[in-house]
Amino acid sequence: MLLNVEINGRKVTGRRDETILDLLSRNGIKVPTLCFMKGFISTGSCRMCVVEVEGRSDLVPACAQPVEESMKIWTHTPRVNKARKTLVELLMANHPDDCMYCARSGLCDLQDLADELLINDRKFLTRKKSGRMDNTCPSIERDISKCILCNRCVRVCNEIIGVSAIEIIGRGANSAIGTSFNKGLNDKACVKCGQCIMVCPTDALKETKSYQKIIDALSNKDLHCVIQISPSVLVSLGEELGLKTGKDVLGFLRTALYRMGFKQVFDTAFAADLTITQTAHDFVNRYKEHKPMPLFTSCCPAWTRYVEVFMPELVSNISVAKSPQQMMGSLIKEYYGPRISIPVKNIFSVSVMPCTAKKYEAENARLSGNNTRVIDTVITTREFIKLIRFYGIDFSTIEPEVTENYFNIQSSVGRLVGIAGGTLESVIRTIHFKLTGEEMHNYKVNELRGFKGRKELRLKIGKTILGFAAVSGLANVITLLEEIKAGRTDLHLVEVMACPNGCINGGGQSLRTDEKNMKARMRALYETDEEDIIRAAHKNRLVGELYPQLMEKI
């Protein structure tokens, strides 16, 4: 139903199912927000988006107020501007004065609001908020002094991830964001996914920094430094470094990384081929032996941690395949090292991942046969960008390096694993071949593509109809697990990604990632699949050569 509304004296048409904020955005009028997040039910708790409405004595939060017939709205009156400015000034009153050193400087919502509202001095003087640093977690740090109680992290952890590892504790002026019994983020409930970082408006939440370890290692002449890069990182770097999104990025990065001092640059896509092959092998064996179904994928460390902590009875249903990161790490230490006659202790293996949980995975994974970590340090996409800039690499002056000595053959599916549904689509291609001896007529599985948090498929393979599901956002997984516990038996293989839409939206990706960014990343990976010659993991010649001799060892 259409409604007649006035905004700042201009007549517009509103809809009964939208809020004032929706209406303003649709008409090109921007009002500041803080607690608001698209896709979540608005609470209006921060009051930053307040507007004046004729007939109302109080200011109205635009994000929570539905549009009404004949409503007259004013968005930037002196009263409104003063209210917004006062709110920001109060937030700044006890906020740390460390913008020069803050990792969020230039990407801080509070900083942006101060600039937008023309705040250029400190109006309120008060004692700075004190709070200890929570660095108990190997993946995420929490600076309590920078928290402005917007509640975004709490809502994402509860509504999207479904674990409620953080919550509001205390009352009134003593309210704070904390963990159960104030034990810190390394408490069991946290799955280390990093989605809280992605929505934090300040630097209260951030990944545990690791790039100094790499700088030190590159300066150590006794170390042979190598690096692997996830395909999900490759398709997001262009947004920050001015590179073309897609397949050409890796060539430029190889040149840059060799200049920085790395001896070898690996594409994690090859290890993804091995993970896919092992998952398909695991599934076929389980299916033929009539073992309990469904089988769940093991690529996402946040998901496997969730199972270990909250549903240990499902551990035996998780694929035995290592994640691509750990698979490549094992290959580097157990295969690559001996062939170049470098002692394992002298190999410093770096992983660039779109995920903060990968830091936790690397630290807690099983040691190699040499009793060493297979991954020495993990950095996120954000850290990787800072590392490149630290070394002063100018991509406009370099030519791409196209050759690679080890593990240089990848199928296109090694890149699809970065998209929710991509791992499942990839494994299905190999399962079909293993069960029928024939390739799929059409590799593309439309039912597993797109932005839905849960996608299901029934597929006839040979004479059997198998059920598949791809779920992203752990809260969606919890719903599915409840159905399975209630007796659902038509699912045989389930892919799980903790982060909505998968690794292209991982907790270590560039801040302020939006739907446009994710669509571009997704499109780049799917285009690679369409253009590649090798479109199934089992068709990768190098996988065929290495898999039989290495799988037990790595």
KOLVEXFI-797350 format. One record per residue (C-alpha): residue number from 1; residue in three letters; z negated, y negated, x negated. Coordinates in steps of 0.2 Angstrom, whole numbers. Each point is the difference from the previous one (the first is absolute). Layout:
N
 fidren drenba    pz    py    px
    NUM    ala     Z     Y     X
...
This chain:
554
 fidren drenba    pz    py    px
      1    met     0     0     0
      2    leu     5   -17    -7
      3    leu   -12   -14     0
      4    asn     2   -19    -2
      5    val   -10    -7   -15
      6    glu    -1   -16   -10
      7    ile    -3     0   -19
      8    asn    -3   -17    -7
      9    gly     9    -8    15
     10    arg    15    11    -1
     11    lys     4    12    15
     12    val     3    18    -5
     13    thr     0    17     8
     14    gly   -14    12    -3
     15    arg    -3    18     5
     16    arg   -15     7     8
     17    asp    -2    14   -13
     18    glu    -2   -12   -15
     19    thr   -13   -10    -8
     20    ile     1   -19    -4
     21    leu     3     5   -18
     22    asp    14    11     5
     23    leu     8   -14    10
     24    leu    -3   -13   -15
     25    ser     8    12   -12
     26    arg    15     3    11
     27    asn     3   -18     2
     28    gly    -1    -4   -19
     29    ile   -18    -8     0
     30    lys   -11     6   -14
     31    val   -19     0     2
     32    pro   -12     7   -14
     33    thr    -8    17     2
     34    leu   -12    10   -10
     35    cys    -7    15    10
     36    phe    16     3     9
     37    met    11    15    -5
     38    lys    16     4     9
     39    gly    -1    16     9
     40    phe   -19    -1     3
     41    ile    -9    -5    16
     42    ser    -6   -18    -4
     43    thr   -18    -5     0
     44    gly     1   -18    -3
     45    ser   -16     1   -11
     46    cys     6   -12   -14
     47    arg     5   -14    12
     48    met    13    -6   -13
     49    cys    14     0    13
     50    val    -9   -11    13
     51    val    10   -11    11
     52    glu    -4   -12    14
     53    val     4     5    18
     54    glu     0   -13    14
     55    gly   -15     4    12
     56    arg   -10     9   -14
     57    ser   -14    -9    -8
     58    asp    -1    12   -14
     59    leu    13     4   -13
     60    val    10    16     4
     61    pro     4    13   -13
     62    ala    19     2     1
     63    cys     1    18    -6
     64    ala   -12     6    14
     65    gln     4   -11    15
     66    pro    14     6    12
     67    val    13   -12     6
     68    glu    -2    -7    18
     69    glu    11    -9    12
     70    ser     1   -19    -2
     71    met   -11     1   -16
     72    lys     1   -15   -11
     73    ile    -3     3   -18
     74    trp    -3   -12   -15
     75    thr     1     8   -17
     76    his    -4   -14   -13
     77    thr   -11   -13     8
     78    pro   -13    -9   -10
     79    arg   -14    11     8
     80    val    10    16    -4
     81    asn     4    -5   -18
     82    lys   -18    -6    -3
     83    ala    -7    17     6
     84    arg    12    10   -11
     85    lys    -4   -10   -15
     86    thr   -19     1     3
     87    leu     2    19     1
     88    val     9     1   -17
     89    glu   -12   -12    -8
     90    leu   -14    10     5
     91    leu     8    16    -7
     92    met     3    -9   -16
     93    ala   -18    -7    -1
     94    asn    -7    16    -8
     95    his    17     8    -6
     96    pro     1     2   -19
     97    asp    10   -13   -10
     98    asp    10    12   -10
     99    cys    18    -3     6
    100    met     6    -1   -18
    101    tyr    -5    17    -3
    102    cys     1     8    17
    103    ala    14    14     2
    104    arg     4    -7    17
    105    ser     3   -18    -5
    106    gly    16    -5     8
    107    leu    -1    15    12
    108    cys   -17    -5     8
    109    asp    -1    -4    18
    110    leu   -15   -11    -2
    111    gln     9   -10   -14
    112    asp    15    -1    12
    113    leu   -10    -7    14
    114    ala    -9   -13   -11
    115    asp    17    -6    -5
    116    glu     7     0    17
    117    leu   -14    -9     7
    118    leu     0   -13   -14
    119    ile   -17     4    -7
    120    asn    -1    -7   -17
    121    asp   -19    -1    -4
    122    arg   -16     9     5
    123    lys    -8    -8    14
    124    phe   -15    12     2
    125    leu   -11     4   -15
    126    thr   -10    16     1
    127    arg    -6    14   -11
    128    lys    14    12    -4
    129    lys     0    16     8
    130    ser    -7    14   -11
    131    gly     5    18     0
    132    arg     2    14   -12
    133    met    17     7    -5
    134    asp     3    17     7
    135    asn     9     9   -13
    136    thr    -6    18     4
    137    cys    18     5     5
    138    pro    13     5   -12
    139    ser    13    -8    11
    140    ile    -7   -15     9
    141    glu   -12   -14    -5
    142    arg    -9   -11    12
    143    asp    -6   -18    -4
    144    ile   -13    -3    14
    145    ser    -1   -19    -5
    146    lys    18    -3     5
    147    cys    -2     8    17
    148    ile     3   -12    15
    149    leu    -5    13    14
    150    cys    18     0     8
    151    asn    -3    18     5
    152    arg    18     5    -5
    153    cys    -5    14   -12
    154    val   -12     7    13
    155    arg    13     1    13
    156    val    13     8   -11
    157    cys   -12    13    -7
    158    asn    -5     4    18
    159    glu    15    -2    11
    160    ile    14     5   -12
    161    ile    -8    11   -13
    162    gly   -13     7    12
    163    val   -14     3   -13
    164    ser   -11   -16     3
    165    ala    -6     0   -19
    166    ile    -4   -19     2
    167    glu    -8    -9    14
    168    ile   -10   -16     4
    169    ile   -18     2    -5
    170    gly   -15   -12     3
    171    arg    -1   -13    14
    172    gly     3   -19     2
    173    ala     0    -9   -17
    174    asn    -4    16    -9
    175    ser    16     9     6
    176    ala    11     8   -13
    177    ile    14    12    -2
    178    gly    -8    16    -8
    179    thr     0    19    -1
    180    ser   -12    12     8
    181    phe   -17    -1    -8
    182    asn     8   -13   -12
    183    lys     6    14   -12
    184    gly    16    -8    -5
    185    leu    18     5     3
    186    asn    -1    16   -10
    187    asp   -10     7    15
    188    lys     8    15     7
    189    ala     7    -9    16
    190    cys    12   -11   -10
    191    val    17     9    -3
    192    lys     6   -13   -13
    193    cys    16    -4     9
    194    gly    -1   -19    -4
    195    gln     6    -6    18
    196    cys   -16   -11     0
    197    ile     7    -9   -15
    198    met    16    -3     9
    199    val    -8   -10    14
    200    cys   -14    -9   -10
    201    pro     4   -19     1
    202    thr   -10    -3   -17
    203    asp    -4    10   -15
    204    ala   -15     8     7
    205    leu    10    17    -1
    206    lys    11     4   -14
    207    glu     6    15   -10
    208    thr   -10     5   -16
    209    lys    11    -7   -14
    210    ser     7    11   -13
    211    tyr    14   -10    -9
    212    gln   -12    -5   -15
    213    lys    -1    19    -4
    214    ile    19     0    -1
    215    ile     1   -16   -11
    216    asp   -12     8   -12
    217    ala     9    16     0
    218    leu    17    -8    -4
    219    ser    -9    -9   -14
    220    asn    -6    17    -7
    221    lys    13     7   -13
    222    asp    -8    17     1
    223    leu     4     2    19
    224    his    17     5     8
    225    cys     0   -10    16
    226    val    11     7    14
    227    ile     1    -6    18
    228    gln     5     7    17
    229    ile     5   -11    15
    230    ser     0     4    18
    231    pro    16    -2    10
    232    ser   -11   -10    13
    233    val    -4   -12   -14
    234    leu    18    -2    -5
    235    val     6    -6    17
    236    ser   -14   -13     1
    237    leu     1    -8   -17
    238    gly    16   -10     5
    239    glu   -11   -11    12
    240    glu   -10    -6   -15
    241    leu    11     0   -15
    242    gly    17    -5     7
    243    leu     8    17    -2
    244    lys    12     8    12
    245    thr   -10    12    11
    246    gly     7    18    -2
    247    lys     6    12   -13
    248    asp     5   -13   -14
    249    val   -18    -5    -3
    250    leu    -6    14   -10
    251    gly    14    -3   -14
    252    phe    -7   -18    -2
    253    leu   -18     6    -1
    254    arg     4    13   -13
    255    thr     7   -13   -11
    256    ala   -15   -12     3
    257    leu   -13    14    -3
    258    tyr     9     6   -16
    259    arg    -2   -18    -6
    260    met   -18     0     5
    261    gly    -3    16   -11
    262    phe     1    15    11
    263    lys     9    15    -8
    264    gln     5     8    16
    265    val     3    -6    18
    266    phe    -1    14    14
    267    asp     6    -1    18
    268    thr   -14     8    11
    269    ala    15     5    11
    270    phe     3    16   -10
    271    ala   -18     5     1
    272    ala     2    -3    19
    273    asp    14    13     0
    274    leu   -12    13    -8
    275    thr   -14    -5    13
    276    ile    13     3    14
    277    thr     5    16    -7
    278    gln   -17     6    -1
    279    thr    -5    -5    17
    280    ala    15     9     8
    281    his    -4    15   -10
    282    asp   -18    -1     6
    283    phe     5    -2    18
    284    val    13    15    -1
    285    asn   -13    12    -7
    286    arg   -13    -6    13
    287    tyr    12     2    14
    288    lys     6    17    -5
    289    glu   -18     6    -3
    290    his    -5    -6    17
    291    lys   -14   -11    -7
    292    pro    -8   -14    10
    293    met    11   -14     4
    294    pro     3   -14    -1
    295    leu     2    -4   -19
    296    phe    -4   -18    -5
    297    thr     9    -9   -14
    298    ser   -11    -5   -16
    299    cys     9   -15    -6
    300    cys   -12   -13     6
    301    pro   -17     0    -9
    302    ala    -8   -11    13
    303    trp     5    14    13
    304    thr    -6    14   -11
    305    arg   -17    -9    -3
    306    tyr    -2    -2    19
    307    val     2    19     2
    308    glu   -12     4   -14
    309    val   -13   -12     7
    310    phe     2     1    19
    311    met     9    16     4
    312    pro    -3    12   -14
    313    glu     5    15    11
    314    leu    18    -6    -2
    315    val     0     0   -19
    316    ser     9    17     0
    317    asn    13    -7    11
    318    ile     5   -13   -13
    319    ser    15     4   -10
    320    val    -4     5   -18
    321    ala    14   -11    -7
    322    lys    -6   -14   -11
    323    ser     4   -18     4
    324    pro    16    -7    -9
    325    gln   -12   -11   -11
    326    gln   -10    15    -6
    327    met    15    11    -1
    328    met     9   -12   -12
    329    gly   -16    -3    -9
    330    ser    -1    19    -3
    331    leu    18     1    -6
    332    ile    -3   -14   -12
    333    lys   -15     8    -8
    334    glu     5    18     1
    335    tyr    19     0    -2
    336    tyr     6   -17    -7
    337    gly   -14    -2   -14
    338    pro     2    17    -8
    339    arg    19    -2    -1
    340    ile    -1   -16    -9
    341    ser   -14     6   -11
    342    ile   -13   -13     5
    343    pro   -18     6     2
    344    val    -6    -2    18
    345    lys   -14   -11    -5
    346    asn    12   -12    -7
    347    ile    10    -2    16
    348    phe    -5   -14    11
    349    ser     7     3    17
    350    val     1   -14    13
    351    ser     4     1    18
    352    val     7   -14    11
    353    met    -4     3    18
    354    pro     0    -9    17
    355    cys   -17     7     4
    356    thr   -18    -3    -5
    357    ala    -5    17     4
    358    lys    11     6   -15
    359    lys   -13    -7   -11
    360    tyr   -13    11     8
    361    glu    11    15    -1
    362    ala     4    -2   -18
    363    glu   -19    -1    -5
    364    asn    -5    14    11
    365    ala    15    12    -2
    366    arg    -2    17   -10
    367    leu     2    -2   -18
    368    ser    16     6    -9
    369    gly     0    16   -11
    370    asn    -5   -10   -15
    371    asn   -16    -6    10
    372    thr     7   -18     1
    373    arg     4   -11    15
    374    val    19     2     4
    375    ile     0   -19     5
    376    asp    -9   -11   -12
    377    thr     1   -16    12
    378    val     8    -5    16
    379    ile     5   -18     5
    380    thr     6    -6    16
    381    thr    16   -10     4
    382    arg   -10   -16    -1
    383    glu    -7     4   -17
    384    phe    17     6    -6
    385    ile     8   -17     4
    386    lys   -14    -9    -9
    387    leu     2    11   -15
    388    ile    19    -3    -1
    389    arg    -3   -19     1
    390    phe   -14     1   -13
    391    tyr    14     7   -12
    392    gly    12   -14     4
    393    ile    14    11     6
    394    asp    15   -11     7
    395    phe    10    12    10
    396    ser    15   -12     1
    397    thr     3     3   -19
    398    ile    -1    19    -1
    399    glu    12    14     4
    400    pro    -5    16     9
    401    glu    -4    15   -10
    402    val     9    15     9
    403    thr    -4    15   -11
    404    glu   -16    10     0
    405    asn    -4    15   -11
    406    tyr   -12    10    10
    407    phe    -1     4    19
    408    asn    15   -12     3
    409    ile     7    10    15
    410    gln    -7    -4    17
    411    ser     6     4    18
    412    ser     0   -14    13
    413    val   -15     8     9
    414    gly   -11    -4   -15
    415    arg     1   -18     6
    416    leu    -2     4    19
    417    val   -18     5    -3
    418    gly    -5   -18     0
    419    ile     4    -2    18
    420    ala   -11     8    14
    421    gly    10    15     6
    422    gly    10     0   -16
    423    thr   -10    14    -8
    424    leu     2    11    15
    425    glu    18    -3     2
    426    ser     2     5   -18
    427    val   -10    16     1
    428    ile    10     5    16
    429    arg    16    -1   -10
    430    thr    -7    13   -13
    431    ile    -9    11    14
    432    his    17     1     9
    433    phe     8     6   -16
    434    lys   -14    13    -4
    435    leu     0     7    17
    436    thr    18     1     4
    437    gly     9    -1   -17
    438    glu    10   -14     7
    439    glu     0   -19    -1
    440    met    -4   -10    15
    441    his    16    -6     9
    442    asn    -7   -18     0
    443    tyr   -14    -4   -12
    444    lys    -5   -16    10
    445    val   -14     3    12
    446    asn    -1   -15    11
    447    glu   -16     5     9
    448    leu   -10    -2   -16
    449    arg     7   -18    -3
    450    gly    -7   -16     6
    451    phe   -16    -9     1
    452    lys   -10    11    12
    453    gly   -17     5    -6
    454    arg     3    18     7
    455    lys    17     9     0
    456    glu     3    17     6
    457    leu    15    12    -1
    458    arg     4    18     6
    459    leu    14     7   -11
    460    lys     9    17     2
    461    ile     1     7   -18
    462    gly     9    17     1
    463    lys    -6     9    15
    464    thr   -17    -9     0
    465    ile    -6   -17     8
    466    leu   -12    -8   -11
    467    gly   -11   -15     4
    468    phe    -2   -15   -12
    469    ala   -10   -16     0
    470    ala     0   -16   -11
    471    val   -16   -11     2
    472    ser    -4   -16    -9
    473    gly   -16   -10     2
    474    leu   -15    12    -1
    475    ala    -6    -5    17
    476    asn    16     8     7
    477    val    -4    16   -10
    478    ile   -17     1     8
    479    thr     7     1    17
    480    leu    12    14    -5
    481    leu   -13    10    -8
    482    glu   -11    -1    16
    483    glu    15     7     9
    484    ile     2    14   -12
    485    lys   -19     4     1
    486    ala     2     1    19
    487    gly    13    14    -2
    488    arg    17    -8    -3
    489    thr    10    13    -9
    490    asp    18    -6     0
    491    leu    -1   -10   -17
    492    his     5     9   -16
    493    leu     1   -14   -13
    494    val    -8   -17     0
    495    glu     3   -14   -12
    496    val   -15   -13    -1
    497    met     0   -17    -8
    498    ala   -15   -10     1
    499    cys     9   -17     0
    500    pro    10    -6    15
    501    asn    19     4    -4
    502    gly    -5     9   -16
    503    cys     0    -6   -18
    504    ile    12   -14     3
    505    asn   -15    -8     8
    506    gly   -13     7   -12
    507    gly   -16    -9    -5
    508    gly     7    -4   -17
    509    gln    16    -9     6
    510    ser     3   -18    -1
    511    leu   -12   -11    11
    512    arg     6    -7    16
    513    thr    12    14     3
    514    asp     8    -2    17
    515    glu    12    10    12
    516    lys    15    -8    -8
    517    asn    -6     6   -18
    518    met    -3    17     7
    519    lys    17     1     8
    520    ala     9    -5   -16
    521    arg    -9    13   -10
    522    met     3    13    13
    523    arg    18    -4     1
    524    ala     2     0   -19
    525    leu    -7    18    -1
    526    tyr    10     7    14
    527    glu    16    -8    -7
    528    thr    -4     9   -16
    529    asp    -1    16    10
    530    glu    17    -3     8
    531    glu     9    -4   -16
    532    asp    -7    13   -12
    533    ile     9    16    -5
    534    ile   -16    10    -1
    535    arg    -9    -1    17
    536    ala   -12    15     0
    537    ala   -13     5   -13
    538    his     6    18    -2
    539    lys    17    -7    -5
    540    asn    -7    -9   -15
    541    arg     6    10   -15
    542    leu   -15    -5   -11
    543    val   -12     5    14
    544    gly     8    17     0
    545    glu    -2     2   -19
    546    leu   -18    -6    -1
    547    tyr    -8     5    16
    548    pro    -2    19    -4
    549    gln    -7    -2   -18
    550    leu   -11   -15     3
    551    met    -8     1    18
    552    glu   -15    11    -5
    553    lys    -3   -10   -16
    554    ile     1   -18     8
